[in-house]
Amino acid sequence: MRLAHLADVHAGHRQYGLTKRADDMIATLRSTLGDIDDRDVDAILLPGDLFHSRDLRPKTLDRVETALTERVRDEIPVLVSRGNHDENLSPREVTWLSYLHRRGHIVLLEADLDGDPSDRFSAFDPDAPGEHAGFIDLPTDDVDGPVRVFGLQWRGARAPDALDAVASGIEATNEEHGDPAYTVLLGHFGMEDEVPTLGGTITHADLREVREFVDYLALGHIHKRYDAADWVYNPGSPEAHNTREGREDWEHGYYTIELTSESSTGRDGPGVLSHDVAHHPTKRRAYARIEFDVTPYDSPGDLEAAFREHVESQRETIETRCTKGIHSKVDGSPRAPLVDLRFTGTLQFSRSDLRTGDLAEWTEEACEALYVQTTVGVRTADVQALLAELDDEEVFVDGRLNTDALEREVFETIAAESEYGDRAEGVADVLERAHTMARDEEDTEDVVELLSERRRELFSGMAADVTLDVPEDPFAERTSETDENSDATEGSRTDEGRPEPPAAGAGTERATGGDAMDSRLGEFASPDGGSDAE
């Protein structure tokens, strides 16, 4: 038996507000499912975050449903558990995952953590699927017992307790239904021991009881590939979702798991089958990082000339990366990259004269980029000298640092040195209030509401109306999606690096180009030619 394991598809993610990136997520899903189909698997495991948003655009649901219909054979079950992005904003009887489950596109697996161990996992019944099942048995040919797959939904900080309940539930299920030949558990959480800086909440100690019953822990949630102890596997998201994830040392892809009855040296799982796990990279858009140190330049003119020369020196490297097999178009030509542009160092002139928006726009054209994400991490001489210039009596009270006064001075100095310098006091006030709310762990929505309200007050002439780019018929196919090798322009940008809204009367959907889909493998060819082994 052969299984495939992918996670964190995040269908519908319009990264940077770009429709093109939402297209990328679907194209990568279609490509990955096509590649998996070539490997002749018996089931597909997907532990969480099939969708990016809890409340979907109709078009996103339609495209996922179409991908599952066209790229997965009817006899291949797609076994899914809920991730944090799949959760609903409010309790509902029917979620989009349960909708797909009832339609027969997936088998949604969840645990009833409030019930007795004997009721914790219900068996999947294709004739009466309900809203979800607890486990499914996949028949095997050469051994007694099935491959049994359980699902645990996203539990956040409560995951350790949930895992204990899962262990007792699996034990009770096996007592009632017989021992399986091999057991898989789908889970959506990170391993603190393996990825300590990436938000892991579970340790190997938390898995001790589960390990007695589980041969393969199929994880999602962390977008970077890692595996541990020959039974914990996390494939990494098929696409990168931020600049950090776009680095070359972050592996993204999916696993294939070959199950055999042959003995495996050192294996200590509970089942009688052994596994051989291989990781396969997925096709995705390339990221490129450009860093520029502003320190040596005394004037805006000198800085901009040096910046252009620096970017030109990076172009060949960027193009080479974009033509790599996992990043290129179907015909091997480079795809437009996402550029992570970072300004660092100490600025020798006024911050308001550093025109990062203009430089980002020029970079987008020079590198033929889909989008340039700009990060300005520069310091100014005024900010650096701030501590030295402040009156000791103001900064220190009774020998202790007056952090409130210091923060206020920093906020006012930063605001004055930014493009919002003519509203420095107001901007500093917003920064201070937002910082206080965050420090006091107030609700995120309250912080957002504060920022939105004060933005409208301070910059009423700059606040553009929000436009939704849902066409009248969200299920209509666009003709541009059939052109396999074009990369349409995503529209112009403002000085702040944001895409401009479409002109009045213009079509609201950005041109997609042929990076969308072909008739066989989405927009992509298989990363390794579609063979059964890498």
C-alpha positions as CSV (number, residue, x, y, z in Angstrom):
1,M,0.0,0.0,0.0
2,R,1.2,3.5,-0.8
3,L,-0.1,6.7,0.9
4,A,0.6,10.4,0.2
5,H,0.7,13.1,2.9
6,L,0.4,16.8,2.2
7,A,-0.8,19.6,4.4
8,D,-1.4,23.4,4.7
9,V,-2.7,24.0,1.2
10,H,-4.3,27.3,2.2
11,A,-6.5,27.5,-0.8
12,G,-7.8,31.1,-1.2
13,H,-4.8,32.8,0.3
14,R,-4.5,36.2,-1.6
15,Q,-1.1,37.0,-0.3
16,Y,-0.3,40.7,-0.5
17,G,-3.9,41.2,-1.7
18,L,-3.0,39.6,-5.1
19,T,-5.5,37.5,-6.9
20,K,-2.5,36.0,-8.7
21,R,-1.3,34.4,-5.4
22,A,-4.7,32.9,-4.8
23,D,-4.4,31.4,-8.3
24,D,-0.9,30.1,-7.3
25,M,-2.4,28.2,-4.3
26,I,-4.9,26.4,-6.6
27,A,-2.4,25.8,-9.3
28,T,0.0,24.2,-6.8
29,L,-2.8,22.1,-5.4
30,R,-3.7,20.8,-8.8
31,S,-0.1,20.2,-9.7
32,T,0.5,18.3,-6.5
33,L,-2.6,16.1,-6.8
34,G,-1.6,15.3,-10.4
35,D,1.9,14.3,-9.3
36,I,0.4,12.2,-6.5
37,D,-1.9,10.5,-9.0
38,D,1.2,9.5,-11.1
39,R,2.6,7.8,-8.0
40,D,-0.4,5.4,-7.9
41,V,-1.3,6.0,-4.2
42,D,-4.1,4.3,-2.4
43,A,-5.1,7.2,-0.1
44,I,-4.2,10.8,0.5
45,L,-3.6,12.3,4.0
46,L,-4.3,16.0,4.6
47,P,-4.0,17.1,8.2
48,G,-5.4,20.6,8.2
49,D,-5.6,23.9,6.6
50,L,-7.0,22.9,3.2
51,F,-8.5,26.4,3.2
52,H,-6.8,29.7,4.2
53,S,-9.9,31.4,5.4
54,R,-12.7,30.3,7.7
55,D,-15.3,32.1,5.5
56,L,-14.7,31.2,1.9
57,R,-15.3,33.0,-1.4
58,P,-17.6,30.8,-3.5
59,K,-15.0,30.7,-6.2
60,T,-12.4,29.2,-3.9
61,L,-14.7,26.4,-2.8
62,D,-15.6,25.7,-6.4
63,R,-11.9,25.5,-7.5
64,V,-11.0,23.2,-4.7
65,E,-14.0,21.0,-5.4
66,T,-13.0,20.9,-9.1
67,A,-9.4,20.0,-8.3
68,L,-10.5,17.2,-6.1
69,T,-12.9,15.9,-8.8
70,E,-10.4,16.2,-11.7
71,R,-7.1,15.3,-10.1
72,V,-8.1,12.5,-7.7
73,R,-9.6,9.2,-8.9
74,D,-12.9,8.2,-7.4
75,E,-11.5,5.2,-5.6
76,I,-8.8,7.2,-3.8
77,P,-10.0,8.6,-0.4
78,V,-8.7,12.0,0.6
79,L,-8.5,11.9,4.4
80,V,-8.7,15.3,6.0
81,S,-8.6,16.8,9.5
82,R,-9.4,20.3,10.6
83,G,-6.7,22.9,11.0
84,N,-6.8,26.3,12.7
85,H,-7.5,28.1,9.4
86,D,-10.4,25.6,8.7
87,E,-12.2,26.6,11.9
88,N,-15.3,28.8,11.6
89,L,-15.6,32.2,13.1
90,S,-18.7,31.0,14.9
91,P,-20.1,27.6,15.7
92,R,-22.0,26.1,12.7
93,E,-23.6,22.8,12.1
94,V,-22.0,22.6,8.6
95,T,-18.5,23.7,7.8
96,W,-17.0,23.8,4.3
97,L,-15.0,20.7,5.2
98,S,-18.1,18.8,6.3
99,Y,-19.8,20.0,3.0
100,L,-16.9,18.4,1.0
101,H,-17.2,15.3,3.2
102,R,-20.9,14.9,2.6
103,R,-20.3,15.5,-1.1
104,G,-17.9,12.6,-1.2
105,H,-14.8,14.7,-2.1
106,I,-13.0,14.1,1.2
107,V,-13.4,12.0,4.4
108,L,-13.4,14.4,7.3
109,L,-11.9,12.8,10.4
110,E,-12.4,14.2,13.9
111,A,-12.4,13.0,17.5
112,D,-15.3,13.4,19.9
113,L,-13.2,14.5,22.8
114,D,-16.1,15.0,25.2
115,G,-17.4,11.4,25.0
116,D,-16.3,8.2,26.6
117,P,-13.2,6.5,25.1
118,S,-15.4,3.9,23.4
119,D,-17.3,6.7,21.6
120,R,-14.4,8.9,20.8
121,F,-14.0,7.7,17.2
122,S,-16.8,6.7,15.0
123,A,-16.2,4.4,12.0
124,F,-16.7,6.0,8.5
125,D,-19.8,4.7,6.8
126,P,-19.8,5.7,3.1
127,D,-23.6,5.1,3.0
128,A,-24.2,7.4,5.9
129,P,-21.2,9.8,6.1
130,G,-22.8,12.3,8.5
131,E,-20.8,15.5,9.2
132,H,-17.6,13.7,9.8
133,A,-16.2,10.3,11.0
134,G,-13.6,9.5,13.6
135,F,-11.6,6.8,11.7
136,I,-11.5,4.9,8.4
137,D,-10.1,1.4,7.7
138,L,-8.2,1.0,4.5
139,P,-8.1,-2.7,3.4
140,T,-4.8,-4.5,2.9
141,D,-4.0,-7.5,0.7
142,D,-1.1,-9.4,2.3
143,V,-1.6,-9.0,6.0
144,D,-4.3,-9.4,8.6
145,G,-5.9,-6.2,9.6
146,P,-6.5,-2.8,7.9
147,V,-4.5,0.4,7.8
148,R,-6.5,2.5,10.3
149,V,-6.5,6.3,10.0
150,F,-7.7,8.5,12.8
151,G,-8.1,12.3,12.8
152,L,-7.6,14.9,15.5
153,Q,-8.8,18.4,14.8
154,W,-7.0,21.6,15.7
155,R,-6.9,22.0,19.5
156,G,-4.4,24.8,20.0
157,A,-3.1,25.0,23.6
158,R,-5.3,22.1,24.6
159,A,-3.6,19.7,22.3
160,P,-1.6,17.9,25.0
161,D,-4.8,16.9,26.8
162,A,-6.4,16.0,23.5
163,L,-3.6,13.6,22.7
164,D,-4.1,11.8,25.9
165,A,-7.8,11.4,25.1
166,V,-6.9,10.2,21.6
167,A,-4.7,7.5,23.0
168,S,-7.4,6.1,25.1
169,G,-9.9,6.4,22.3
170,I,-7.7,4.5,19.8
171,E,-7.2,1.8,22.4
172,A,-11.0,1.5,22.9
173,T,-11.6,1.5,19.1
174,N,-9.1,-1.3,18.6
175,E,-10.7,-3.4,21.3
176,E,-14.0,-3.0,19.6
177,H,-13.0,-3.3,15.9
178,G,-9.9,-5.5,16.1
179,D,-6.2,-4.6,15.9
180,P,-5.1,-2.8,12.7
181,A,-1.9,-3.8,10.7
182,Y,-0.8,-0.1,10.8
183,T,-2.2,3.1,12.4
184,V,-2.0,6.7,11.2
185,L,-3.1,9.7,13.2
186,L,-3.7,13.1,11.5
187,G,-2.8,16.1,13.7
188,H,-2.5,19.8,13.2
189,F,0.2,21.1,15.6
190,G,3.9,21.9,15.8
191,M,6.6,19.9,17.6
192,E,8.4,22.2,20.1
193,D,11.4,19.9,20.2
194,E,11.8,20.0,16.4
195,V,10.9,23.6,15.5
196,P,11.4,25.5,18.7
197,T,11.1,29.0,17.1
198,L,8.1,28.2,14.9
199,G,5.3,28.0,17.4
200,G,5.4,24.4,18.3
201,T,3.2,23.4,21.3
202,I,3.8,19.6,21.6
203,T,6.8,17.8,22.9
204,H,7.9,14.2,22.4
205,A,6.9,13.6,26.0
206,D,3.3,14.6,25.1
207,L,3.3,11.9,22.5
208,R,4.3,9.1,24.8
209,E,0.8,7.5,25.2
210,V,-0.1,8.0,21.5
211,R,3.1,6.4,20.4
212,E,1.9,3.1,21.9
213,F,-0.9,2.9,19.3
214,V,0.3,5.0,16.3
215,D,2.8,4.1,13.6
216,Y,2.8,7.3,11.6
217,L,1.9,10.8,12.9
218,A,0.9,12.9,9.9
219,L,1.3,16.5,10.9
220,G,0.4,19.9,9.4
221,H,0.5,23.5,10.8
222,I,4.2,24.3,10.5
223,H,5.0,25.2,6.9
224,K,8.6,23.8,6.9
225,R,9.4,20.2,6.4
226,Y,10.7,18.2,9.4
227,D,10.5,14.6,10.6
228,A,11.5,12.9,13.8
229,A,12.0,9.4,15.3
230,D,10.9,7.6,12.2
231,W,7.2,8.2,12.9
232,V,6.6,12.0,13.1
233,Y,6.3,13.6,9.7
234,N,5.5,17.2,8.6
235,P,5.8,17.8,4.9
236,G,5.9,21.6,4.8
237,S,3.2,23.6,2.9
238,P,3.1,23.1,-0.9
239,E,3.5,26.9,-1.3
240,A,5.5,29.5,0.7
241,H,3.2,32.0,2.4
242,N,5.7,34.6,3.6
243,T,9.2,35.7,2.9
244,R,10.7,33.6,5.6
245,E,9.1,30.5,4.2
246,G,10.4,31.4,0.7
247,R,14.0,30.9,1.7
248,E,15.9,28.1,0.0
249,D,16.6,26.3,3.3
250,W,12.8,25.8,3.8
251,E,11.7,22.6,2.2
252,H,8.1,22.4,0.9
253,G,6.3,19.4,-0.5
254,Y,4.6,16.2,0.3
255,Y,5.5,12.6,1.4
256,T,4.8,9.2,-0.1
257,I,4.6,6.4,2.4
258,E,5.3,2.9,1.1
259,L,3.9,0.2,3.5
260,T,5.3,-3.3,3.3
261,S,5.2,-6.4,5.4
262,E,8.9,-6.7,5.4
263,S,10.7,-6.2,8.7
264,S,12.4,-3.0,9.4
265,T,15.5,-2.8,11.6
266,G,15.0,-0.7,14.6
267,R,11.3,-0.2,14.0
268,D,9.3,0.0,17.2
269,G,5.8,0.9,16.0
270,P,2.8,-1.1,17.2
271,G,1.7,-2.3,13.7
272,V,3.0,-5.2,11.7
273,L,3.7,-3.2,8.6
274,S,6.9,-1.2,8.0
275,H,7.1,2.1,6.1
276,D,9.5,3.7,3.7
277,V,8.9,7.5,3.6
278,A,10.1,9.8,0.7
279,H,9.7,13.6,0.4
280,H,8.9,15.2,-2.9
281,P,9.2,19.0,-3.6
282,T,6.1,20.8,-4.9
283,K,6.1,23.3,-7.7
284,R,5.8,26.9,-6.4
285,R,6.6,30.5,-7.2
286,A,10.2,31.5,-6.3
287,Y,11.1,34.1,-3.7
288,A,14.2,36.2,-4.0
289,R,15.8,38.4,-1.3
290,I,17.6,41.6,-2.0
291,E,19.3,43.4,0.9
292,F,20.7,46.8,0.7
293,D,22.7,48.6,3.3
294,V,22.0,52.4,3.3
295,T,24.9,53.3,5.6
296,P,27.6,54.5,3.2
297,Y,25.5,57.1,1.3
298,D,25.3,60.7,2.3
299,S,22.6,61.8,-0.2
300,P,19.4,60.3,-1.8
301,G,21.0,60.6,-5.2
302,D,24.1,58.5,-4.2
303,L,22.0,56.0,-2.5
304,E,19.6,55.5,-5.4
305,A,22.4,55.1,-7.9
306,A,24.1,52.5,-5.8
307,F,20.8,50.7,-5.2
308,R,20.1,50.3,-8.9
309,E,23.6,49.0,-9.4
310,H,23.2,46.5,-6.6
311,V,19.8,45.2,-7.9
312,E,21.3,44.8,-11.4
313,S,24.0,42.7,-9.9
314,Q,21.4,40.3,-8.4
315,R,19.3,39.8,-11.6
316,E,21.2,36.9,-13.0
317,T,21.0,35.0,-9.7
318,I,17.3,35.7,-9.4
319,E,16.6,34.5,-13.0
320,T,18.6,31.3,-12.4
321,R,16.5,30.5,-9.3
322,C,13.3,31.2,-11.2
323,T,14.2,28.7,-13.9
324,K,14.8,25.8,-11.5
325,G,12.5,22.9,-12.0
326,I,10.3,23.6,-9.0
327,H,9.9,27.3,-9.8
328,S,9.7,27.4,-13.6
329,K,6.8,27.4,-15.9
330,V,5.7,24.4,-17.9
331,D,8.0,25.3,-20.8
332,G,11.0,25.8,-18.5
333,S,11.0,29.6,-18.7
334,P,11.3,31.6,-15.5
335,R,8.1,32.6,-13.6
336,A,7.9,36.1,-12.2
337,P,9.3,35.9,-8.6
338,L,8.2,37.5,-5.4
339,V,11.0,39.8,-4.2
340,D,11.8,40.3,-0.5
341,L,13.4,43.8,-0.6
342,R,15.1,44.8,2.7
343,F,16.7,48.2,3.5
344,T,19.2,48.0,6.4
345,G,21.8,50.1,8.1
346,T,22.0,53.7,9.3
347,L,20.5,56.4,7.2
348,Q,22.6,59.5,6.9
349,F,19.8,61.8,5.8
350,S,16.1,62.4,6.5
351,R,13.9,59.3,6.4
352,S,11.4,61.2,4.4
353,D,14.0,61.5,1.5
354,L,14.3,57.7,1.4
355,R,11.8,56.9,-1.4
356,T,11.4,53.2,-0.8
357,G,8.2,53.1,-2.8
358,D,9.9,54.4,-5.9
359,L,12.8,52.0,-5.5
360,A,10.4,49.0,-5.0
361,E,8.5,49.9,-8.1
362,W,11.8,50.2,-10.1
363,T,12.9,46.8,-8.6
364,E,9.7,45.2,-9.7
365,E,10.3,46.3,-13.3
366,A,14.0,45.5,-13.3
367,C,13.5,41.9,-11.9
368,E,10.2,41.3,-13.8
369,A,8.7,40.5,-10.4
370,L,5.2,39.6,-9.6
371,Y,5.4,41.7,-6.4
372,V,8.0,43.4,-4.2
373,Q,7.6,43.2,-0.5
374,T,9.5,46.0,1.1
375,T,10.9,45.9,4.7
376,V,12.6,49.1,5.9
377,G,14.8,48.3,8.9
378,V,17.0,51.4,8.8
379,R,18.0,53.5,11.7
380,T,18.6,57.2,11.6
381,A,21.2,59.3,13.3
382,D,18.5,61.1,15.3
383,V,17.1,57.8,16.6
384,Q,20.5,56.5,17.5
385,A,21.4,59.6,19.3
386,L,18.1,59.7,21.1
387,L,19.3,58.1,24.3
388,A,22.3,60.3,24.6
389,E,20.3,63.5,24.1
390,L,17.4,62.7,26.5
391,D,17.6,64.4,29.9
392,D,18.6,61.9,32.6
393,E,15.9,63.3,34.8
394,E,13.3,62.5,32.2
395,V,14.5,59.0,31.4
396,F,15.3,57.9,35.0
397,V,12.9,58.2,37.9
398,D,14.3,57.2,41.3
399,G,17.1,55.5,39.5
400,R,14.8,53.4,37.4
401,L,14.2,53.6,33.6
402,N,11.0,55.5,32.8
403,T,10.0,53.3,29.9
404,D,6.8,55.3,29.1
405,A,8.7,58.5,28.5
406,L,11.4,56.7,26.5
407,E,8.8,55.0,24.3
408,R,7.0,58.3,23.7
409,E,10.3,59.9,22.6
410,V,11.1,57.0,20.3
411,F,7.6,57.0,18.7
412,E,7.7,60.7,18.1
413,T,11.2,60.6,16.6
414,I,10.3,57.6,14.3
415,A,7.1,59.4,13.2
416,A,8.9,62.6,12.4
417,E,11.6,60.8,10.4
418,S,9.0,58.9,8.3
419,E,6.8,60.0,5.4
420,Y,4.2,60.9,7.9
421,G,6.4,63.6,9.5
422,D,3.8,66.3,9.1
423,R,1.5,64.3,11.4
424,A,4.3,63.1,13.7
425,E,2.5,63.8,17.0
426,G,-0.7,62.0,15.9
427,V,1.2,59.0,14.5
428,A,3.2,58.7,17.7
429,D,0.0,58.7,19.7
430,V,-1.4,55.9,17.6
431,L,1.8,53.9,18.0
432,E,1.9,54.4,21.7
433,R,-1.8,53.4,22.2
434,A,-1.4,50.3,19.9
435,H,1.7,49.3,21.8
436,T,0.0,49.6,25.1
437,M,-3.0,47.5,23.9
438,A,-0.7,44.8,22.6
439,R,1.3,44.8,25.8
440,D,-1.9,44.4,27.8
441,E,-3.0,41.5,25.5
442,E,-6.2,43.3,24.4
443,D,-8.2,41.7,21.7
444,T,-6.6,41.9,18.2
445,E,-9.8,43.1,16.7
446,D,-9.8,46.1,19.1
447,V,-6.3,47.0,18.0
448,V,-7.3,46.8,14.4
449,E,-10.3,49.0,15.0
450,L,-8.2,51.6,16.7
451,L,-5.7,51.7,13.9
452,S,-8.4,51.8,11.2
453,E,-10.3,54.6,13.0
454,R,-7.2,56.7,13.6
455,R,-5.9,56.1,10.1
456,R,-9.2,57.6,8.7
457,E,-8.9,60.6,11.0
458,L,-5.2,61.3,10.3
459,F,-5.2,60.4,6.6
460,S,-8.7,60.9,5.4
461,G,-7.5,61.9,1.9
462,M,-5.3,58.8,1.6
463,A,-7.8,56.1,2.7
464,A,-9.0,54.3,-0.4
465,D,-12.3,52.5,-0.5
466,V,-12.0,48.8,0.0
467,T,-13.1,46.9,-3.2
468,L,-13.9,43.2,-3.4
469,D,-12.8,41.5,-6.6
470,V,-15.5,38.8,-6.7
471,P,-17.0,38.8,-10.2
472,E,-20.7,38.6,-10.8
473,D,-20.4,34.9,-11.6
474,P,-17.7,33.6,-9.2
475,F,-17.7,30.2,-10.9
476,A,-17.1,31.6,-14.4
477,E,-13.8,30.4,-16.0
478,R,-11.5,33.1,-17.3
479,T,-10.1,32.6,-20.8
480,S,-6.7,33.9,-19.6
481,E,-6.4,30.8,-17.3
482,T,-5.7,28.6,-20.4
483,D,-2.5,30.4,-21.5
484,E,0.1,28.2,-19.9
485,N,3.3,30.3,-20.3
486,S,2.3,34.0,-19.8
487,D,2.7,36.0,-16.7
488,A,0.2,38.9,-16.7
489,T,1.1,42.2,-15.1
490,E,-0.5,42.5,-11.7
491,G,-1.2,46.2,-12.0
492,S,0.7,49.2,-10.8
493,R,1.6,50.0,-7.2
494,T,1.4,53.0,-5.0
495,D,4.5,54.6,-3.5
496,E,3.9,52.4,-0.4
497,G,4.2,49.3,-2.5
498,R,0.5,48.3,-2.5
499,P,-1.4,47.4,-5.7
500,E,-3.7,50.1,-6.8
501,P,-7.4,49.4,-7.0
502,P,-8.8,49.0,-10.6
503,A,-10.0,52.0,-12.4
504,A,-13.7,52.7,-12.4
505,G,-15.5,50.5,-14.9
506,A,-12.5,48.2,-15.3
507,G,-12.7,44.5,-14.6
508,T,-12.1,43.8,-10.9
509,E,-10.2,40.6,-11.3
510,R,-6.5,41.0,-12.0
511,A,-5.3,39.2,-15.1
512,T,-4.2,35.7,-14.3
513,G,-2.1,34.7,-17.2
514,G,-1.4,31.1,-18.0
515,D,0.4,30.4,-14.7
516,A,-3.1,29.2,-13.7
517,M,-3.7,25.7,-15.1
518,D,-3.2,23.4,-18.0
519,S,-5.3,20.3,-18.7
520,R,-3.0,17.8,-17.1
521,L,-0.9,19.1,-14.2
522,G,-2.2,22.6,-13.4
523,E,0.3,25.2,-14.4
524,F,3.2,22.9,-13.6
525,A,4.9,19.8,-14.8
526,S,5.8,17.2,-12.2
527,P,8.9,18.3,-10.2
528,D,10.7,15.0,-11.1
529,G,9.0,13.9,-14.2
530,G,6.2,12.0,-12.4
531,S,8.2,8.8,-11.7
532,D,7.4,6.6,-8.8
533,A,10.7,7.5,-7.0
534,E,12.7,10.6,-6.7
